[in-house]
Amino acid sequence: MFGIDEFTSIINSPDGAILSVGAIQAVPVVKNGAVVPGNVMKLTLGCDHRVVDGATGAQFLQTLKGLLEEPIRLLA
């Protein structure tokens, strides 16, 4: 909303994690060996490691990334 590329949020008790979503930026990306325009958005997941293991948080981000890249999978 404010054009912020990336940030980290502070977890408020009793939450176990918080997801920070940055702005979508148009940048050059390499796709099939060619440089083409693409959109990039940065996500940051802050976890309280007493509640959520870092590996579990990473798996969540992987799943979220896959769903954002292929939203048709949300219908399955």
WOHUMO-V375814 format. One line per field, one symbol per residue. phi: phi as a letter, one per 30 degrees, with the letter a starting at -180 (. if undefined). Layout:
# WOHUMO-V375814
phi->???
This chain:
# WOHUMO-V375814
phi->.ciddaabdcdcdcdcabcccdddcdbdbcbhibdbdbcbbccbccbdddcbdeddddddddddeddddbdddddd
